[in-house]
């Protein structure tokens, strides 16, 4: 596997922004006034959202909005991770090696450390103070006019198991319900929901912090899931491994929990036992917000409630958000998925799987393209075995496309070509029915197929678009002379060549 270069030094979001701020194709700052209620997402839909967002959309630069209606002191950043090349740059890798970078971090984790002082606590707003209202304090955006509420979409929850004290971090959709009240949607099996259920069974609230505006290494590292990072594994160790320096934590001001010391914004509070609210209790839209598959899912009728006790921030804080179905979700969910699969298949069949791509059409969760290198007739079966390993490694994965080593997993046209010329539907499609999937895929519902017993159960499919080893000569692609075109076309950009070797060098 390719070995990434050392990661650039970055302790927080501001350091990460400095790595791309010089590049207008990667970062755009605007002082034109914007309303966070729908307008901000509507703007970025055209600028750089990409992903499964309804067309027209595109991939483009991250945007910093410095004039946000009703919030003179706050800035809103959207789309920081909405481009794979941008993510790779901030993590010291290339688009093709960034998942391998995460595998290295998994193999060399570095636990967080506790510090006494934190930039995240430069300003403290107590919920007990007269006039406290999180709605006026922070510009939580809505993506669409039918959103159930304003949402914090990039809030990293940090909480601890009330029985063992082991901490965990996860990202959830967080709706603003009142001056000091948030609702939190937990997908089935998420670790902090396990902590919440334990505390609730004992009749106690669960102290939590919500950390926003973070080093991308922290956010991406937090998106690993079991079995790669099982219950009891602190994903902040992955960020430490990525940066080669531990994530700094600090004691929260009002609850017995810790916060990320160099966050832009921290919300402190408690998940209340036996208290539930409808996600759209104030709007009654029936919809939550647009999620990664590209649809606005139904508002949840009964969600746990977090009572806010304080908000702490840096001076002139940056609220980081995303467009729900955009390319940013693919980076957040997909790159850790790729790393998890790479690690698992390398352990079970070393050297056989050379590259994987969690495709944006599946929001980084539902669709994986897997490149294999066949060396003999037995490898026809090993390719499908590798797909089964991937499906077992990442529960929410739905479809796997297998391709040969001459196919670029990051080029959809190339993948579709392989499916068109190296696959027969009658022999090369393998279906595994009745397997756990993801509740946000609207096709995984009994209403779609009565054979589905409950939401989030699906048929998983392997599309084997690899040529049979015995026919390898017939599937050999036309071979062109290997020439570096840059001396003839100096004004054109060839990122794949720039990643591989300096101009003029042998490739």
C-alpha positions in Angstrom: 0.0 0.0 0.0 1.2 3.6 -0.6 2.8 5.2 2.5 1.7 8.8 3.2 4.2 11.5 4.0 4.2 13.0 7.6 1.1 14.9 8.5 1.3 18.7 8.6 1.2 20.2 12.1 -2.3 21.5 13.0 -3.7 21.8 16.5 -7.1 23.2 15.7 -9.5 24.4 13.0 -7.6 27.7 12.5 -4.4 25.8 11.9 -6.1 23.6 9.4 -7.6 26.6 7.6 -4.2 28.1 7.3 -3.1 25.1 5.2 -5.7 25.9 2.5 -6.4 29.7 2.9 -3.9 30.7 0.2 -5.8 28.6 -2.5 -8.9 30.3 -3.9 -10.1 26.9 -5.3 -10.1 25.6 -1.8 -11.2 28.5 0.4 -13.6 31.4 -0.2 -14.5 34.1 2.4 -17.4 36.4 2.0 -18.7 39.4 4.0 -22.0 39.5 2.0 -24.8 39.2 4.6 -26.4 35.8 4.8 -29.4 34.3 6.7 -28.6 31.0 8.4 -32.3 30.0 7.9 -32.1 28.2 4.6 -30.2 30.9 2.7 -26.7 29.8 3.7 -27.2 26.2 2.6 -29.0 27.5 -0.6 -25.9 29.5 -1.5 -23.4 26.7 -0.8 -25.6 24.2 -2.8 -24.4 26.1 -5.9 -20.8 26.8 -4.7 -19.5 23.5 -3.4 -22.0 21.1 -1.8 -21.8 18.2 -4.3 -22.6 14.8 -2.9 -26.2 13.6 -3.3 -27.6 17.1 -3.2 -30.3 17.7 -5.9 -28.8 19.1 -9.1 -27.6 21.7 -10.0 -24.7 21.4 -7.5 -20.9 21.1 -7.7 -17.8 20.6 -5.7 -16.0 23.8 -4.9 -14.2 25.7 -2.2 -15.1 25.8 1.5 -16.9 29.0 2.4 -16.5 31.3 5.5 -19.5 33.6 6.0 -18.4 36.5 8.1 -21.7 38.5 8.2 -24.4 36.3 9.6 -27.9 37.8 10.2 -28.6 38.3 13.9 -25.1 37.2 15.0 -22.6 40.0 14.7 -19.8 38.1 16.5 -20.1 34.7 14.9 -18.7 33.3 11.7 -20.1 30.2 9.9 -17.8 27.8 8.0 -19.4 25.3 5.6 -17.9 22.7 3.2 -14.4 22.4 4.7 -14.4 18.6 4.0 -16.5 18.7 0.9 -13.6 17.8 -1.4 -11.4 14.8 -1.0 -8.3 16.6 -2.2 -8.9 19.3 0.4 -9.2 16.7 3.2 -6.1 15.0 2.0 -4.1 18.3 2.0 -5.1 19.0 5.6 -4.1 15.5 6.6 -0.8 15.5 4.7 -1.9 12.9 2.1 -3.2 12.7 -1.5 -6.7 11.7 -2.5 -5.5 8.1 -3.2 -3.5 7.8 0.1 -5.7 9.5 2.6 -7.5 6.3 3.7 -4.1 4.6 4.1 -3.1 7.5 6.3 -6.0 6.7 8.6 -5.0 3.0 8.7 -1.6 4.1 9.9 -3.3 6.2 12.6 -5.4 3.3 13.7 -2.2 1.2 14.0 -0.4 4.0 16.0 -3.1 5.6 18.2 -2.2 8.4 20.6 -4.5 9.0 23.6 -5.7 12.5 24.5 -4.2 14.6 27.4 -5.9 16.9 29.9 -4.7 20.6 30.1 -5.6 23.3 32.6 -6.5 26.2 30.2 -8.3 26.2 26.9 -9.0 28.6 24.0 -12.5 27.0 23.9 -13.2 28.7 27.3 -12.1 32.2 26.5 -15.8 33.3 26.8 -18.3 31.6 29.1 -22.1 31.9 28.8 -24.0 30.3 31.7 -27.5 29.0 31.0 -28.4 30.3 34.5 -27.7 33.9 33.5 -30.7 36.1 32.7 -31.3 36.4 29.0 -29.3 33.3 28.0 -30.7 31.9 24.8 -28.6 29.5 22.7 -30.7 30.5 19.6 -29.4 34.1 19.9 -25.9 33.0 20.9 -25.1 30.6 18.0 -26.4 30.8 14.4 -27.6 27.2 14.0 -28.5 26.9 10.3 -31.4 25.1 8.6 -30.7 23.4 5.3 -34.2 23.7 3.8 -37.5 25.5 4.6 -39.0 22.2 5.8 -36.4 21.4 8.4 -37.8 20.4 11.7 -35.7 23.0 13.5 -32.3 24.7 13.3 -29.5 22.1 13.5 -26.0 21.8 14.7 -24.7 19.4 12.0 -21.0 19.2 13.0 -21.3 18.8 16.7 -19.0 16.2 18.2 -20.6 14.7 21.4 -18.2 13.7 24.1 -19.5 11.5 27.0 -18.4 8.7 29.3 -19.7 5.4 30.2 -21.4 5.9 33.7 -20.2 2.4 34.7 -16.6 2.3 33.4 -15.7 5.9 32.9 -14.5 5.2 29.4 -15.1 8.1 27.0 -16.3 8.2 23.4 -17.0 10.8 20.7 -19.6 10.7 18.0 -21.4 13.1 15.6 -25.2 13.3 15.6 -27.9 15.5 14.3 -28.7 18.0 17.0 -31.9 20.2 16.8 -32.3 23.4 18.7 -35.6 23.1 20.6 -35.5 26.1 23.0 -33.4 28.6 24.8 -31.5 25.8 26.7 -32.9 22.6 25.1 -31.6 20.4 22.3 -32.8 17.1 20.9 -30.4 14.5 19.7 -31.0 11.8 17.1 -29.0 8.6 17.9 -28.8 5.9 15.1 -29.3 2.4 16.5 -26.2 1.1 18.2 -24.2 4.4 18.6 -21.9 4.2 21.6 -23.0 7.4 23.4 -26.6 6.2 23.2 -25.5 3.1 25.1 -24.0 5.4 27.8 -27.3 7.4 27.8 -29.4 4.2 28.3 -27.2 3.1 31.2 -27.6 6.4 32.9 -31.3 6.5 32.2 -31.7 3.0 33.7 -30.2 4.3 36.9 -32.4 7.4 36.8 -29.5 9.7 36.3 -28.7 12.4 33.6 -25.7 11.8 31.4 -23.2 14.7 31.3 -22.1 15.6 27.8 -20.2 18.3 25.9 -20.9 19.1 22.2 -17.7 20.3 20.5 -17.8 22.3 17.3 -15.1 23.9 15.1 -12.4 21.3 15.3 -9.2 20.1 13.6 -10.4 17.9 10.7 -8.2 15.1 12.1 -10.5 15.0 15.1 -13.7 15.0 13.2 -12.7 12.4 10.6 -11.1 10.2 13.3 -14.3 10.4 15.3 -16.3 8.8 12.4 -15.0 5.3 12.8 -17.5 2.7 13.9 -17.5 -0.8 15.3 -15.9 -3.3 14.8 -12.9 -1.1 13.9 -13.4 1.0 17.0 -15.5 -1.1 19.4 -17.4 0.1 22.5 -14.8 1.3 24.9 -12.4 2.7 22.2 -11.8 6.4 22.4 -11.7 7.7 18.7 -9.7 10.8 19.8 -6.8 8.4 19.8 -7.1 8.3 16.0 -6.7 12.0 15.7 -3.6 11.8 17.9 -2.2 9.2 15.6 -3.0 11.3 12.5 -1.2 14.4 13.9 1.5 12.7 15.9 0.4 14.8 18.9 -2.4 14.1 21.5 -5.7 15.9 21.4 -6.0 18.3 24.3 -9.0 18.1 26.6 -10.1 20.4 29.4 -12.6 20.0 32.3 -16.0 21.5 31.4 -17.1 24.5 33.4 -20.6 23.3 34.5 -20.7 19.5 34.1 -18.4 16.6 35.2 -17.2 15.9 31.7 -14.4 17.0 29.5 -14.4 19.2 26.3 -11.9 19.5 23.4 -9.7 22.4 24.6 -9.0 23.9 21.1 -12.6 23.8 19.9 -14.2 27.0 18.6 -17.5 26.3 20.5 -18.5 23.9 23.3 -22.0 23.3 24.5 -22.2 21.8 28.0 -25.2 20.0 29.4 -26.9 16.8 30.4 -29.0 14.2 28.6 -32.1 14.0 30.7 -33.5 10.6 31.8 -37.0 9.6 30.6 -37.6 12.9 28.7 -38.5 12.9 25.0 -39.7 15.4 22.5 -40.9 15.3 18.9 -38.1 16.6 16.7 -40.5 18.9 14.9 -42.5 19.9 18.0 -42.4 23.6 17.1 -42.7 23.5 13.3 -44.8 20.3 12.6 -43.2 20.0 9.2 -43.1 16.2 9.5 -39.5 16.3 8.1 -36.2 16.4 9.9 -33.4 17.6 7.6 -31.9 16.4 4.4 -29.6 13.4 5.2 -26.7 11.7 3.3 -28.9 9.6 1.0 -30.3 12.9 -0.5 -33.7 12.8 1.1 -35.3 14.7 3.9 -36.2 11.9 6.3 -39.2 12.0 8.7 -39.0 14.0 11.9 -38.5 11.6 14.8 -41.5 11.5 17.1 -39.6 10.9 20.3 -35.9 12.0 20.9 -33.8 12.3 24.0 -33.3 15.8 25.3 -30.2 17.7 26.3 -30.5 20.4 28.9 -27.8 23.0 28.2 -26.0 24.4 31.2 -23.4 26.5 29.4 -21.8 27.6 26.1 -18.1 28.4 26.0 -16.3 29.8 22.9 -13.2 31.3 21.6 -13.1 35.0 20.7 -15.1 35.5 17.5 -15.9 31.8 17.2 -16.3 29.8 14.0 -19.5 27.7 13.8 -18.8 24.8 11.5 -21.7 23.3 9.6 -22.4 21.2 6.5 -25.1 20.7 3.9 -26.7 17.4 4.9 -26.5 15.4 1.7 -23.3 17.1 0.5 -19.9 15.7 -0.4 -18.7 16.7 3.2 -20.7 13.7 4.5 -18.9 11.4 2.1 -15.5 12.6 3.5 -16.7 12.3 7.1 -18.2 8.8 6.8 -16.5 7.5 3.7 -12.8 7.9 4.3 -13.0 6.1 7.7 -15.1 3.4 6.0 -12.3 3.0 3.4 -9.7 2.8 6.2 -11.7 0.2 8.1 -12.1 -2.0 5.0 -8.5 -1.7 4.0 -7.3 -2.7 7.4 -9.7 -5.7 7.6 -9.0 -7.1 4.2 -5.2 -6.6 4.6 -5.3 -8.7 7.7 -7.3 -11.5 6.1 -5.8 -11.5 2.6 -2.6 -9.4 2.5 -1.8 -7.5 -0.7 -5.0 -8.6 -2.5 -7.1 -5.4 -2.2 -5.1 -2.5 -3.5 -7.6 0.4 -3.2 -11.2 1.1 -2.1 -13.5 4.1 -2.5 -16.6 4.8 -0.5 -18.5 6.4 -3.3 -20.3 9.7 -2.9 -23.5 8.2 -4.5 -23.8 6.3 -1.3 -23.0 9.2 1.0 -19.8 7.4 2.0 -21.8 4.6 3.7 -23.9 2.6 1.2 -21.7 2.0 -1.8 -18.0 0.8 -2.0 -15.8 0.3 -5.0 -13.1 -2.2 -4.3 -10.0 -2.8 -6.5 -8.4 -6.2 -6.4 -5.2 -7.7 -7.9 -5.8 -11.2 -9.3 -2.7 -13.5 -9.5 -4.4 -16.8 -10.3 -7.7 -18.6 -11.0 -8.4 -19.0 -7.3 -8.5 -15.2 -7.0 -11.8 -15.1 -8.9 -13.4 -16.4 -5.7 -11.1 -14.3 -3.4 -12.5 -11.2 -5.0 -16.0 -12.0 -3.8 -14.6 -13.1 -0.4 -13.0 -9.6 -0.1 -16.5 -8.1 -0.7 -17.9 -10.2 2.0 -15.2 -9.0 4.4 -16.1 -5.4 3.5 -19.8 -6.1 4.2 -18.9 -7.7 7.5 -16.6 -4.8 8.5 -19.0 -2.0 7.9 -22.6 -2.9 8.8 -24.3 0.0 7.0 -22.6 -0.8 3.6 -25.2 -1.9 1.1 -23.5 -2.5 -2.3 -19.9 -3.5 -3.3 -18.6 -3.1 -6.8 -15.4 -5.2 -7.5 -13.0 -4.0 -10.2 -9.6 -5.1 -11.5 -6.3 -3.3 -10.8 -6.5 -1.4 -14.1 -9.7 0.4 -13.1 -9.6 3.7 -11.2 -11.9 3.3 -8.2 -12.2 7.1 -8.0 -13.4 7.5 -11.6 -17.1 6.7 -11.9 -16.8 6.5 -15.7 -14.1 3.9 -15.4 -16.1 1.9 -12.9 -19.2 2.0 -15.1 -17.1 0.9 -18.0 -15.9 -2.2 -16.0 -19.5 -3.0 -15.1 -20.6 -2.7 -18.7 -17.8 -4.8 -20.3 -16.7 -7.2 -17.5 -20.0 -8.2 -15.9 -22.9 -10.4 -16.7 -26.0 -9.9 -14.6 -26.9 -13.6 -14.7 -23.5 -14.7 -13.1 -21.8 -11.7 -11.6 -24.4 -10.3 -9.2 -24.5 -11.8 -5.7 -27.4 -10.9 -3.4 -27.5 -11.4 0.4 -31.0 -10.7 1.6 -32.3 -9.8 5.1 -29.2 -8.1 6.5 -28.9 -5.1 8.8 -28.4 -1.9 6.9 -29.2 1.8 7.5 -32.6 3.3 8.6 -32.1 6.5 6.5 -32.2 4.6 3.2 -35.9 5.0 2.2 -35.7 1.7 0.2 -35.0 -0.2 3.5 -38.5 0.0 4.7 -41.4 -2.6 4.9 -43.5 -0.1 2.8 -41.0 -0.5 0.0 -40.8 -4.3 0.2 -43.2 -6.2 2.5 -40.4 -8.9 2.9 -38.4 -6.3 4.9 -39.3 -7.1 8.5 -38.3 -3.7 10.0 -36.7 -0.3 8.9 -33.0 -0.6 8.3 -33.0 -4.2 7.0 -31.8 -4.6 3.4 -30.5 -6.9 0.7 -26.8 -6.4 0.2 -25.4 -6.8 -3.3 -22.0 -7.6 -4.8 -21.4 -6.6 -8.4 -18.4 -8.5 -9.7 -17.0 -6.3 -12.5 -13.7 -8.1 -12.6 -12.6 -10.1 -15.7 -12.1 -13.9 -15.1 -8.4 -14.6 -14.6 -8.5 -17.3 -17.3 -9.6 -14.6 -19.8 -7.2 -11.9 -18.6 -5.6 -11.4 -22.1 -9.0 -10.7 -23.6 -9.7 -8.0 -21.0 -6.3 -6.3 -21.4 -6.9 -2.6 -22.1 -5.3 -0.8 -25.1 -1.8 0.2 -24.0 -0.7 3.8 -24.7 2.8 5.2 -24.6 3.5 6.4 -21.0 4.3 10.1 -21.6 4.3 13.0 -19.2 2.2 15.7 -21.0 3.2 18.6 -18.8 6.0 20.0 -21.0 3.6 20.2 -23.9 0.7 21.6 -21.9 2.1 23.7 -19.1 -1.1 25.6 -18.6 -3.2 22.5 -17.8 -3.5 20.8 -14.4 -2.9 17.1 -14.1 -3.4 16.4 -10.3 -2.9 12.6 -10.7 0.5 13.3 -12.1 1.3 15.9 -9.5 0.5 13.4 -6.8 2.7 10.7 -8.4 5.9 12.4 -9.3 7.5 15.9 -10.0 7.3 17.2 -13.6 9.9 15.8 -15.9 10.7 12.8 -13.7 10.3 9.2 -14.8 7.0 7.7 -13.7 
